[in-house]
Amino acid sequence: MKKIAAFLLTSVITQNIAAQSLIQAYKQRADMVTQTNISNNLQEFSDLGVKTTGSTENANTLNWLKNKYLSYGYTANQMVEDPFSFVNGSTTTYGTNLVITKTGTLYPDKYVIICGHYDTIVGPGVSDNGSGTSILLEAARILKDVPTEYSIKFIHFSGEEQGLEGSYHYADNIAYQGNTRQLDIKLVINIDQVGGKIGNQNTTITCERDTGGISSNNAASNTATQELATCTGLYSPLQTSISYAYSSDYMPFEAKGYTITGFYEKIKSNNEHTVNDTLTNIDPVYVFKVGKAAVGALQHFAVASTDANNLSTAEITNQKSLDAIKIYPNPAKDTLMVEMFQKEKSFSIEINDMAGNRILNIANQDKINVSGLKNGVYTVTIKTDKGNTTRKMVIEK
């Protein structure tokens, strides 16, 4: 992520929740973030290897992301691949951003963007930026059927580690064309390197505001960042610190005059861009807590439905049913059993390898023959009328 070594030391801000009060429906949805889903996302991201832009591993991660969104119920029409290229010396590198759009009910042409990069260098990059990637996925899963007044774009950028190449391409060619603004963007929320380090006191998250560049958007960014911090206090157990935005995928948008904010770990892990940026060195509980803050804040900025008695209650009931689904034995050898809390009349089970390739697709069977699968790690997605959930499965023979 960030290649500048200096980091602004700031004090924990005092939350002022007079203007922003807790909305019960928002809290219920923020509480739908599960440690299991976050940890599974982090593990699967780690298993995909070093995801340098242009590599096979990077392409496999793109396919993994697409399959995740499909498993949540997003359609192919909601997903757009945004290809780009850049030249380094005599070498041309090709990358792809993934953009998923959820259309708003009142302002379909005005967008809240939540973004993070999925490319890595040197190591698997579980903090930088598997952490942000995992949170985007969980937010998209939870909010898939929640009405929001403003449209939401979930954007997974590549080329970040080579100089924000993917986000510059998007800002310069999609958000803008020449000197003409094409996208009406209410806010860009960037999530990058929020994995923390296991053993640190990971109780505070940094909320980042615009302090430079085009000065005309600084005041709006400061207001949005204060609101982000307040949402964090309302919908997560984390404290907040205010710092400045720099050297990540919100900066190309800042340069175009858009309002930006973001999350970054408070105590730097210093594992970024090294072989030590692995699952064993980060703090998954910290990522889980940041995920709750992100879901709460995204609802605030996109103005989500506040209907806690109908939509939110149904969502909670459905999520409890999905969370109760178990697969066993794991590791499996020849047979995999799927156990559900309530018997579903109609369901399907899809098994994919870690490159996102579909291996099996079976309907209405809770006993699955996996004897033909090779040793390795797979994802098992169970699709029901209550929603979809994904589990990790290991085959060992």
N, C-alpha and C positions, 0 to 999 in steps of 0.2 A: 504494500500500500504506500505509505508515506515515506518519502526518502529524505525529508528534512529531519535532522536529529533533534533540534530544539523543540521543546513542548511547553506551552504556556501553563504556568502554575496558577491555578485559580482556587478560590475557596468554594466550599459547598454553598449554593444559594439557598436562601430561605424561600420556601414555596409560598406563593400568594394564590390561593385557590378561590378568592372572592369572585373573580371574573369567570373562572372555570370550576364548576362543581362536578362531583362524581356523577356520572350517568350509569344507572344500574345495568342497562343493556350493554353498554360498552365494557363494563367490568366483567359481566358474565362471559362475553366473547373473549376478552383478554385472558380470562381464567381457562378458556378452552385450549390455550397453548399447553402442550403436554411435554414433560421431560422426555418421555419415550420417543415422541416424534422428532424432537430436536436432536436427541442423541443418535437416533437412526439416521437422520439426514447427515449429521456430522461423520458418522461411520462410513456411510455410502460415499460421501464426498472424498473422504480419506482414501478409500479403496480404489478410487479412480486414478490415483497416482499424481504425477507432476503434470500440471495442465497448461503448459506453455502454449501461448497462442500460436496456432498453426500446426500443433502436434495432433497425433491420433488421440491422445488422452484428452485433449481439449475438445475435440469433436465428439468423443464418447460422452463427455460431461454435458455437452449441449443436448445430445440425445436423451441422456438421463433426465435433464431438466424438462424437456418436452414431455417425456413419459410421465413425469410427476404431475404436471399440469393436466394432462389427459386423465390421469387417475383421479384427480380432484373433481372432474366433470367439466373442465374448460374444453371448448371445442377448438378444432384446428383453425377455424375462422377467427378466433380470438388471439391466436398466436402468429406473430410475424417474425421471420428471421431477417435481420438487418446485416447483410454482408459488408465488409470493408477490407481495405488492404493498406499497407504502409511499407515504406522502403527503408531498410537499415543497411547502409553501405550499398552493396550490389545485390542484396537479397530482398525479394518482395515476400512479405508475409500476409497471409489471408486469415481473417477472423470473422466471427459472427456474433452479433448481439441478439438476444432473444427478448422480444417485447410481447407482453400479454396485457390485453386491454379489457377492463371490466367497465361497462358503460354506465354512466350516471343517469339518475332519473330526472333531474331538473336541469342540469348543466352538462349535457353529454359531450360538448365540445370544449370543456375546460377540465384540465387534468391535474390530479395530484400524482406525481411520480415518486415511487419508492424504488430505490435501485441499489445494486451492489455488484461487484465484479466476481467472475467465477474462474478467471485465469490465475495461475500461480507460477512461481519460478523456484527452482532449486528443490524445494520440498513439496509435500502434498498441500500445504497452505491451509490447514484446517481452521486456523484463526483468521489468516489473511488469504482468502476471504470465505472459507467454508462457513464461518460463523454468520456473516451477513447473508450468504446464500440460503442457509438453513432457515433463518428468520423470515426471509421473503417467502419461501415456500410455505411455511406454517401460516403466515398472515394470509396468503392467497387461498389456502385451504379453508381457513375459518371464515373468511369474508366472501367466499364464492357466491353464496346466495343471499347475502345481506344487501338490501338496497342502500345505495349511497347517492347523495345529491350530485356530487361531482364524480366524473370518471376517474378511475385509477389505472395507472400503467405500472405494472411490475416489470422492471427492466433488469436483465442480467447482462452486464457488459463484459466483453473480453478486451484484451489489449491494454488493460489498465497498467500492468507492470512494465510495459514498454513505453509508457508516457501518456496514459489516458487516451490511447488511440481510438478505442471503440466509442467512448463517450464524446470525444471531440467530433468523430464522424457523425454521430447522432445529432449532436447540438448544431453542427454546421450544415448538415444536409437534410435533416428531418424536422427538427424544431425550427430551424431557419433555412432559408434558401436564398443565398446572396445576402441582401440587406432586408429581406422581407420575412417577418415572423410568420411561421406556418402553424405553430401550436400555441394555444393559449394555456399556459402552465401556471397553475395557482401556486404550486410549491414543489420543490425537489427535495426529497428526504433520502440521504445517502447513508447506508450502513456498511461500515468497513472495519474489520479487525476489532471485534467485540468478544473475542474468545477468552481474554484474560490469561492468567497463568495459574496453574494449579498450585495452591499453597499461599497465594497472595490474598490480601483482604479485599476481595472483589465485591464491594458493597456500593460502589459509586460508578456511574456512567457519565462520560463527558458528552455534553450537548454542544454542537459546533455551530457557530454563527459566522456570517460574512463580515469581515472587518477591512477588506481591501478591495482591489480591483475597481469596478464601477461603483462609485460611492452612492449613486441614486438608489440602489437596492439594499444598502446596508441596514437602514432603519426597518424595512419590512422583514429582513432576515433576523434581526435582533428580536422583533416581536414574535416571529414564528418559533425561534429557538427558546424564548421564555415559555411559550405555550407547550413546546415539546417537553421542556423540563417539568412543567406543571403536570402534564399527562403522565409522565414517568412516575411522579409521586402519587398520582391518583390510582394508577392501574398496575403498579409493580412495587416490590419492596425496596427498590434501589433509591439511593440518594443521587443528586445530580451536581455536576460541576459545569461551568460555562467556559469554553475555550474558543479558539478560532478555527475556521475552515481552511484546509490547505491540502494540496497534492492528492486529491482523490476525485472520483467521478462526478461530483457536483460542480467542480471548477469550470468545465466548459460551459455549463449552463449559467454560472455566475457571470462569465465573460460576455454572455449575450443579454444580460440584464435581468435574468430570472431570479426569483427568491429561492434561497437554499438554506438547508439546515442538515444536521446529521448526528449520528452516534459514533463514538470511538471509545475504546477501553480507557479507563482513568489511569490505572497503574499499568504502564507499558510492559508487555511480556518480553519484548526484545527478541522474540523467536522468528519474527517475520523475515522472509527471504533467506531462511536457513533450513537445513534438514531437520531442525528441532521443532518446526511448526507442525506438530503431529497431534493426534487425538490424545495421547497420553500426557501431553504437556499443557493442554488447555483446561479450562474450567467449564464443563458443559452446563452446570447449574447457573453460572453467570450468563451464558448464552440464553438459557431458558428465561431468565428474569428480564433480559433485554428484549426478548421476544414478546413478553407480556406488555412491556412499555410500548413497543412498536405497534402492536395491534390496537392498544388503546389510543395512541396518538394518530394512527392512520384513520381510525373512525372519526376522531375529532376533526381532522383537516378535511376529510372527504364528506363529512356530515352524514354519518350512517344513521339508519333507522334507530329510533329510541324505543321501539315497541318491545318492552321486556316481557310482557304477559303472553304474547303470541309467538312471534318469530324466535325470540331468544330462548324461551322455554323449550320450544321444539328442538332448537339447535342443541341445547344442553342435553336433553333426553337422548337425541340421536348420537351425540358424541360419547355419552356414557356407554351406549350399546356398542359403538365402534371400538372404544378403548378396551372393552371387555373381551374382544375377540382374541383368541390365542391360537398359535400354531405350534405343533409338537410332533415328534421329537425334534429338537434343534440343537446340534446338528442332526440332519436326517440322512438316511441311507437309501431306502427303497420306497418308503411310504411316508407321506406327510398328512397329518390330521389337522383339520380346521375346526375349532370349537367356538361356537357363538353363544352369547348370553341368552339370546332369544332366537328361536328357530325362524329363519327367514324363508319365505315361500319362494323367492326368486333371488338368486345371487350368482355372481361369477367370480372366478379366481384367475388372476393373470400372473404368470411368473416371467420375470425378465432377468437377463444377465446384467452385470454392472455397466455394460456399454449401452444399455437401454433396449437391447434386442428382445423381442417377445419370444419366449421359449414354449410356453404352454398357455392355453386359454380354455378354461373348463367351466361349464355352467352347472350349478345346483348339485355339486358333489363335495362332500366334506372329507373324503378320503381320496388322496391323490397319489397316483403312481409316479414317483420321481426317480425310478431306477435308471432311466435313460439319461439323467443329467450327470455331467462331469463334476468332479470335485471343484468347489469354489463357492463364492458368495452370490446370492441371488436376492431379488426383491419379490415379495409376494403381495399383490394388491387384491384386497377383497372388496368387491363392489356390491352394495346393497341399495335398497330404496331409501335408506337412512343416510347414505353417503359412502365414501370410500376411505379405506385405511390401508396403510402399507406396513409390512413387517420385513425384517431381514431374515434370510434363511441361509444356512450353511449346509452344503452337501459334503459329507465325509464318508469314504468307503474304505 
